[in-house]
Structure formats: C-alpha cells, structure tokens
C-alpha cells in the first residue's frame, strides 16, 4: 500500500434522534470527564446493599446502608468538583469540611492543611512561654529572670492582644517584637483614650438631634404627646435652623385647663452644643436665669433656652403682641400654635411681596410691636429682622424669641440698637419713605434722647448707659426698673 494514500475510515452512521438524545449527551460528558481525570476514583461500590452477611430485615439497618451509600456518592461528587476547579494550579481548595464520610476513606493528601483550624496554623507564631512560678530559668550565669528585658518585651507584645478590637496592633508576635514597658504603657493609654473617645462620639450621635431628625428621647416625648391625646398626629418637618427643628402637628382634644389649637408647631431645640457656644451671653447675664446657669451642665442649658422662649412668648401674648401661643413645654420640646394654614407655614417678611401700602402698614405694625415689647413686656427681641417676622392674615407676627432679654441686660441696649438697624434698613429698602433711621428708631422705642451726630458717638453713649446700669446692679444688688429718660415716647400705631 502507498504510505501517502488516504486511510480507509469507516464512518459510523447516527440518526438525528440519537444525536438529540439526552442520555447520549450525558454519556459523552461522562467519557470526557473520565478521559480528563482518569485518576479520580469512581463511586465506591461496597457490599452495603447486596444483602450478603447482613441482616436486611431491620428497617434501621437498611436506612443506614442507604445513607452511607448516598454519603459516598456525595463525597465522590465533591472530589470531582475539587479536581475540576483546582486543575493543575499550585494553590488548591478543599471541600473537606463539606464531606459526609469520615476522613479515613478520603483520598485527600495528608499534607493538606485545614485553614479553618487555626490551632494548627503553621504561619501563626506561638505565644511566648512564661517564666515558671519560681520566677527564673537556668542556673549560674545562664539564669533568666522574669524581669529580663527580652522576656518582658515579648510578654508586652502578647498583652497587646487584650486591647480593644478597634485598636489594630498588627502581628507583633510573628515578628518577634519586643516592647519596652514605657512603650507598652504609652500604647495602652492611647488605646484606652481612643476607646473612650469612640464611645463619646457614639453617645453624642445617639443622644443629639441631627438635621431634620430627632434623637430617641425626643421621639419618645413626641410619642407621649400623641398617646395622651394632646396631639392628634405629627405630619412632618416644616423648618430647620441652627438651633432648632420645627414640626407641624394637628392638635388633639382640649382639656379643662388647656385649649389646644387646631394646628400646632413643635419646636425641638437641638441638643448639640455646637451652635450655642457663642450664644450663652443671651442667658448667662439674664437675672431670671443667672443663678441657675452656673449650676447646670451644658446639656441642661438647652432646656433653659426652651424655657426662656416660653416665658418670653407668654409675656408677649399677655401684652397682645401677635406671636405663637404657648401650649406646653416638655424639657427641650416646645409646643405652640401654628402660624399658617393647612400645613403651609406663613411666609417670612423677606420672602413675601407686599404692595407699597401693605409695606407701610407692616412698618408701623413692627414699630408698634417694638415699643410695646420694650415698654409693656420689658423685653428686647435681640434678633429682630425680616427673617424672624411672618406675614399672616394681613399683619406681622413675631417668632423666635428664645434669645430675647430685658433692657437691663448688660448688652440689652446693644441688642436693641442692632434690631433697630435691621428693621430700618429693611423697610427703607422696601420703599417706605416714613421709615426712621437707626438712631431715630432707637430713641422712638427706648425713650432715650441720644443726640449723637455719628455712629461712633452713638455707640459710645449706649455703652455708657449699659455701664451705668451694670454699676447700679453691683452696688445695690438689684436691677433698675427703667432707665432714666426724658419721658415715655409716643406709641406709634397705624
């Protein structure tokens, strides 16, 4: 025969039904696996269910034999999966923990390490051996006591594992690290400080009101108000500020001694102290709270701030000044009447567009309220501007009076001068020709007749009046009922 001739090959005919047969596909797949992994042992077949030398009359024995056969088949499948996944890779994985049969019949290598068992981890260094009870090892010149520098260093390294879990110390034992007592004590103190700081941060986060949210204690107070029937439901947040968060709520049923408005505003003073660091001057020199201020911790001062707003609103309400009506005060949660309608708060004076007639009307209302606030309520708003005045039902309403102080406050006249400046500039920009300037408005509200030609002399006279009042308080131990003036100013009304 010609060596270059075509070989005689006999083609095996196969029908389409055999090609599409699922049984044929499984047989081909099994042949490929056996060809690729010939060393994999097939499913072991033992004399489990042959019935020879076994009493098969017991159902328990039959069940155990069937379970053993199933476990063997399952383990053989796991071995095939191991071999298929590992292949020729030098790094292999093991399904030893998932096998059903005990390892005595497993074909896994004896050198294989179970990485789940850390007791036999070859890469984990052993802890340093401690000195015996007698306190030393060896004899003569080779004696090693428990105070040896190397022994103490290794013991200090091992003791670092007792630090808090958040304090990462690394694998000092594996590196045979030797820490001196000075270094170990410094690390121990640092770990303790970090643990306390982390606890403080967590406590501050859990017990402080955040933006548009309340802490669990505040939420419990609000739930109690709803459960008691004082409030029907709390709809949601309507305003957020530097010092408080305001929620809208529908009032519940009225009691004999208390009338609940149909719509209420819940003002929650933030218990975080970041925004109050520069605001203590409004309350620490107020004679109404001065004695209590020095005895309270900073967190309780927030409650005093809410109490201060409640007292100021009560004074204004008794004087007939348009302001929210106080319903109840619970710690740092103040419930008031809602200025607005159908969950829509009244707009601030800076956001509303008024006609020239309404702007002039609003100016005289504000002027009248400032005078009545000073004379009848004996208060200075101390933060009066277009941001703290609302326009509702054709008139101006005053809000946010927690920082309001009495005129005899060491900075009372200074705050009044600032209020007059804000009001005068706003209405002058609004086109009110009748709006007084800052000094004229100050004299009209306070009744003083300060005739200063410039701003510097005007502020100097205000500081002199405040100093006179402070000296009077220190010498006589009581506040002046009113500053001496040239007579009460005329009350402007629209």
C-alpha positions in Angstrom: 0.0 0.0 0.0 1.1 3.5 -0.7 2.1 5.3 2.6 0.7 8.5 1.2 -2.6 7.1 0.4 -5.8 8.1 2.2 -6.7 5.9 5.1 -9.8 3.8 5.0 -12.1 5.2 7.7 -15.4 3.8 8.4 -18.0 6.4 9.4 -20.5 5.3 12.0 -23.9 6.4 11.0 -26.0 8.1 13.7 -29.6 9.1 13.4 -30.9 12.6 14.4 -32.9 11.1 17.3 -29.7 9.6 18.8 -27.9 13.0 18.4 -30.7 14.8 20.2 -30.9 12.2 22.9 -30.2 13.5 26.4 -28.9 10.1 27.5 -26.2 10.2 24.8 -25.2 13.7 25.9 -24.7 12.5 29.4 -22.6 9.5 28.3 -20.4 11.7 26.2 -19.9 14.2 29.1 -19.0 11.3 31.4 -16.5 9.9 28.9 -14.8 13.4 28.6 -14.5 13.7 32.4 -13.0 10.2 32.7 -10.6 11.0 30.0 -9.5 14.3 31.5 -9.3 13.0 35.1 -8.5 9.3 34.9 -7.1 9.2 38.4 -10.4 10.2 40.1 -11.8 7.2 41.8 -15.3 6.3 40.7 -18.1 5.9 43.2 -17.1 3.1 45.5 -19.3 0.2 45.4 -19.2 -2.0 48.5 -21.3 -4.8 49.9 -23.7 -2.4 51.5 -26.9 -3.3 49.8 -26.1 -6.8 48.5 -27.7 -8.5 51.3 -24.8 -10.9 51.9 -23.9 -11.5 55.6 -26.2 -8.6 56.5 -29.5 -8.8 58.3 -31.8 -6.8 56.0 -34.9 -7.5 57.9 -34.3 -4.3 60.0 -35.6 -1.1 58.5 -33.0 0.9 60.6 -30.2 -1.1 59.0 -31.5 -0.6 55.5 -31.8 3.2 56.2 -28.2 3.3 57.5 -26.9 1.4 54.5 -28.7 3.7 52.1 -27.5 6.8 53.9 -23.9 5.5 53.7 -24.2 4.9 50.0 -25.6 8.4 49.5 -22.8 9.9 51.5 -20.2 8.1 49.4 -21.8 9.2 46.2 -21.9 12.8 47.5 -18.2 12.7 48.6 -17.2 11.3 45.2 -19.1 14.2 43.5 -17.2 16.7 45.8 -13.9 15.1 44.8 -14.7 15.5 41.1 -15.6 19.2 41.7 -12.3 19.7 43.6 -10.3 18.3 40.8 -12.2 20.2 38.2 -11.7 23.5 39.9 -8.1 23.0 41.0 -6.8 21.6 37.8 -3.0 22.0 37.6 -3.0 25.0 39.9 -0.4 25.1 42.7 -2.9 26.7 45.0 -5.8 24.3 45.6 -9.0 24.4 47.6 -10.6 21.7 49.6 -14.2 20.7 50.3 -13.1 18.6 53.3 -15.5 20.4 55.6 -18.5 19.6 53.4 -17.9 15.8 53.2 -20.2 13.4 54.8 -17.9 10.4 55.4 -15.1 10.4 57.9 -11.7 11.3 56.6 -10.3 7.7 56.9 -11.6 6.8 53.4 -10.8 10.2 51.9 -8.3 10.4 49.1 -7.1 13.9 50.0 -3.5 14.4 50.7 -2.3 14.0 54.3 -0.1 17.1 53.9 -3.2 19.2 53.2 -3.8 21.9 55.8 -7.3 22.7 57.0 -7.1 26.5 57.1 -10.3 26.7 59.1 -8.5 25.1 62.1 -6.3 27.9 63.4 -4.9 25.7 66.1 -2.5 24.1 63.6 -1.8 27.2 61.5 1.9 26.9 60.6 2.2 30.6 60.0 0.9 31.6 63.4 3.6 32.3 65.9 3.4 30.6 69.2 2.9 32.9 72.2 6.0 33.4 74.3 6.4 30.9 77.2 6.0 32.4 80.6 8.5 32.0 83.4 7.8 29.4 85.9 6.5 30.1 89.4 9.9 30.4 90.9 10.5 33.4 88.7 13.7 32.4 86.9 15.0 29.8 84.4 18.5 28.4 84.3 21.4 28.4 86.7 24.5 30.3 87.3 25.5 32.7 84.6 22.7 31.5 82.3 19.9 32.4 84.7 17.0 34.4 83.2 14.5 36.1 85.5 11.0 37.4 84.8 12.5 40.9 84.7 14.7 40.2 81.8 14.4 42.8 79.0 13.7 40.3 76.2 11.2 38.3 78.3 9.3 41.4 79.3 9.4 42.7 75.8 7.8 39.6 74.4 5.2 39.4 77.1 4.2 43.1 76.4 3.8 42.2 72.8 1.5 39.4 73.6 -0.5 41.5 76.0 -1.3 43.9 73.2 -3.9 41.4 72.0 -6.1 42.4 75.0 -6.6 45.9 73.6 -9.9 47.0 72.2 -10.8 45.3 68.9 -10.9 48.7 67.2 -7.2 49.3 68.1 -5.2 47.5 65.4 -1.9 46.2 66.8 -0.6 44.0 63.9 1.3 40.7 64.1 3.9 41.7 66.7 4.3 38.1 67.9 5.1 36.8 64.4 7.8 39.5 64.0 9.2 38.6 67.5 8.6 42.2 68.5 10.0 43.2 72.0 8.2 46.2 73.5 9.7 48.0 76.5 7.5 48.8 79.4 7.5 52.5 78.6 6.3 52.0 75.0 3.7 49.4 76.1 2.2 51.7 78.7 2.0 54.6 76.2 0.2 52.3 73.7 -2.1 51.1 76.4 -3.0 54.6 77.5 -3.5 55.6 73.9 -5.8 52.6 73.2 -7.8 53.4 76.3 -8.2 57.1 75.2 -9.3 56.0 71.7 -11.8 53.6 73.2 -13.3 56.4 75.4 -13.3 58.9 72.5 -15.1 56.4 70.3 -17.7 55.8 73.0 -18.2 59.6 73.4 -18.7 60.1 69.7 -21.2 57.2 69.6 -23.1 58.6 72.6 -23.1 62.1 71.1 -24.5 60.7 67.8 -27.2 58.7 69.6 -28.3 61.4 72.0 -28.2 64.5 69.8 -30.7 65.8 67.4 -29.5 66.0 63.8 -30.6 68.0 60.8 -34.3 67.2 60.2 -34.2 64.4 62.8 -34.7 63.8 66.5 -32.9 61.5 68.9 -34.8 58.6 70.6 -35.5 60.5 73.8 -37.1 63.4 71.9 -39.1 60.9 69.8 -40.4 59.3 73.0 -41.6 62.7 74.2 -43.4 63.4 71.0 -45.0 59.9 71.1 -46.2 60.5 74.6 -47.9 63.8 73.5 -49.7 61.9 70.8 -50.7 58.9 73.0 -52.0 61.3 75.7 -54.4 62.8 73.2 -52.9 66.3 73.3 -51.8 66.0 69.7 -53.7 64.0 67.1 -50.9 63.4 64.7 -47.4 64.8 63.7 -47.3 65.4 60.0 -43.6 66.3 59.4 -40.8 68.8 59.5 -41.5 72.3 58.2 -38.4 74.2 59.1 -34.8 73.7 60.2 -32.4 76.2 61.7 -29.1 76.5 63.6 -30.7 75.9 67.0 -34.0 74.1 66.4 -36.1 71.9 64.2 -39.9 72.7 63.8 -42.5 70.1 63.1 -46.2 70.5 62.2 -48.9 68.7 64.1 -52.7 68.6 64.4 -54.0 69.4 67.9 -56.0 66.8 69.9 -58.9 67.3 72.2 -58.9 70.2 74.7 -58.9 69.8 78.5 -60.5 71.8 81.2 -57.4 74.0 81.8 -55.9 73.9 78.4 -57.1 74.8 74.9 -55.3 73.0 72.1 -55.2 74.9 68.7 -56.3 73.0 65.6 -52.8 73.2 64.1 -49.6 73.2 66.3 -45.9 73.8 65.7 -43.5 71.6 67.7 -40.2 73.3 68.2 -37.4 70.9 69.1 -34.2 72.6 70.3 -31.2 70.7 69.1 -29.2 69.1 72.0 -25.9 69.5 70.1 -23.9 72.3 71.7 -22.0 73.5 68.6 -24.4 76.3 67.8 -24.7 77.5 71.4 -21.0 78.3 72.1 -21.4 81.9 71.1 -25.0 82.3 72.4 -24.5 81.9 76.1 -24.3 85.7 76.5 -28.0 85.9 75.9 -28.8 83.8 79.0 -25.9 83.8 81.5 -26.3 87.5 82.3 -30.1 87.4 82.4 -31.1 87.8 86.0 -34.0 85.4 85.6 -31.6 82.5 84.9 -28.3 83.8 86.2 -28.3 81.8 89.4 -29.3 78.6 87.7 -26.9 79.0 84.7 -23.7 78.4 86.7 -25.1 75.2 88.3 -26.2 73.4 85.2 -24.2 71.3 82.8 -24.1 72.4 79.1 -26.8 69.9 78.0 -29.4 71.2 80.5 -28.8 74.7 79.4 -30.6 73.8 76.2 -33.7 73.1 78.3 -33.3 76.5 79.9 -33.2 78.0 76.4 -36.6 76.5 75.6 -37.9 77.7 79.0 -36.7 81.2 78.2 -38.6 81.2 74.9 -41.8 80.0 76.7 -41.6 82.8 79.3 -40.9 85.5 76.6 -43.8 84.3 74.4 -46.1 84.3 77.5 -45.2 88.0 78.2 -45.8 88.9 74.6 -49.1 87.1 74.5 -50.3 88.9 77.6 -49.4 92.2 76.0 -51.4 91.4 72.9 -48.4 91.2 70.5 -49.1 88.8 67.6 -46.9 85.7 68.3 -47.4 82.0 68.7 -49.5 80.8 71.6 -47.7 78.5 74.0 -49.4 75.1 74.6 -46.9 73.1 76.6 -43.2 72.7 77.3 -41.6 69.3 77.9 -37.8 69.6 78.5 -36.4 70.9 75.2 -39.7 70.4 73.2 -42.0 73.4 73.0 -45.5 73.1 71.5 -47.0 76.3 70.2 -49.8 77.4 67.9 -49.1 77.1 64.2 -48.8 80.4 62.2 -50.2 79.4 58.9 -52.9 77.2 57.4 -53.3 73.6 56.2 -49.7 72.6 57.0 -48.4 75.6 55.0 -46.4 78.0 57.3 -46.8 81.7 56.9 -44.1 83.3 54.7 -41.3 85.3 56.3 -41.3 89.0 55.7 -38.3 88.7 53.5 -40.0 86.2 51.2 -43.4 87.9 50.7 -44.0 90.6 48.1 -46.1 93.4 49.5 -47.6 96.4 47.9 -46.4 99.9 49.0 -49.5 100.3 51.1 -49.0 96.9 52.8 -45.3 97.6 53.3 -46.1 100.9 55.0 -48.7 99.1 57.1 -46.3 96.4 58.1 -43.7 99.1 59.1 -46.0 100.8 61.6 -47.0 97.4 63.0 -43.4 96.5 63.6 -42.7 99.9 65.2 -45.7 99.5 67.4 -44.7 95.9 68.4 -41.1 97.0 69.2 -42.4 99.8 71.5 -44.9 97.6 73.3 -42.3 94.8 73.6 -39.9 97.3 75.3 -42.4 99.1 77.5 -45.1 96.6 78.4 -43.1 93.3 78.1 -39.8 94.8 79.3 -38.1 92.9 76.6 -35.7 93.4 73.7 -36.0 90.9 70.8 -32.2 90.8 70.3 -32.5 89.1 66.9 -35.2 91.1 65.1 -35.0 91.1 61.3 -37.1 90.2 58.3 -36.1 86.6 58.9 -37.9 86.4 62.3 -41.1 88.1 61.2 -44.0 86.4 59.5 -46.8 87.8 57.3 -50.1 86.2 58.1 -53.8 87.4 57.9 -52.6 90.9 56.8 -50.4 91.5 59.8 -46.9 90.8 61.1 -46.1 88.1 63.7 -43.0 87.8 65.8 -41.3 84.5 66.3 -38.0 83.1 67.7 -37.8 85.0 71.0 -35.6 82.5 72.9 -32.7 85.0 72.8 -34.8 88.0 73.9 -33.5 89.8 77.0 -34.6 92.6 79.3 -33.3 96.1 78.7 -31.4 95.9 81.9 -29.3 93.1 80.5 -25.6 94.1 80.2 -25.9 94.0 76.4 -29.6 94.9 76.2 -29.3 98.3 74.6 -26.6 97.0 72.2 -29.1 94.3 71.0 -31.8 96.9 70.7 -29.6 99.1 68.5 -28.9 96.1 66.3 -32.6 95.4 65.9 -33.3 99.0 65.0 -30.6 98.9 62.4 -32.1 95.7 60.8 -35.6 97.0 60.8 -34.7 100.5 59.5 -32.6 99.1 56.6 -35.2 96.5 55.5 -38.1 99.0 55.3 -36.0 101.7 53.7 -35.0 99.2 51.0 -38.7 98.3 50.7 -39.6 101.9 49.7 -41.2 103.1 53.0 -40.4 106.9 53.0 -41.6 107.3 56.6 -39.1 104.7 57.9 -36.9 106.2 60.6 -33.2 105.7 60.6 -31.4 103.6 63.1 -30.8 106.3 65.8 -34.3 107.8 65.4 -35.9 104.4 65.7 -33.8 103.6 68.8 -34.9 106.8 70.5 -38.5 106.2 69.5 -38.5 102.7 71.0 -36.4 103.2 74.2 -37.5 106.8 75.0 -33.9 108.0 75.3 -32.9 111.3 73.7 -29.4 110.4 72.3 -28.3 113.3 70.2 -25.2 111.9 68.5 -24.1 113.1 65.2 -22.2 110.0 64.1 -22.3 106.2 64.7 -19.2 106.2 66.9 -20.6 108.7 69.4 -24.0 106.9 69.3 -22.5 103.6 70.3 -20.3 105.2 72.9 -23.4 106.7 74.6 -25.1 103.3 74.5 -22.1 101.7 76.2 -22.1 104.4 78.8 -25.8 103.7 79.6 -25.1 99.9 79.9 -22.1 100.6 82.2 -24.3 102.8 84.4 -26.9 100.1 84.7 -24.2 97.4 85.5 -22.7 99.6 88.2 -26.1 100.1 89.7 -26.7 96.4 89.8 -23.3 95.7 91.5 -23.8 98.5 94.1 -27.4 98.0 95.0 -27.8 94.3 94.2 -30.9 94.8 92.1 -31.8 95.9 88.6 -33.2 99.2 87.6 -36.9 99.1 86.8 -36.4 101.5 84.0 -33.6 103.7 82.7 -34.0 107.4 83.4 -35.3 109.1 80.3 -37.0 112.3 79.3 -40.4 110.7 79.3 -42.1 107.8 77.6 -42.0 108.0 73.8 -45.3 108.2 71.9 -46.6 104.8 70.9 -46.9 104.7 67.1 -50.0 103.0 65.8 -51.1 102.5 62.3 
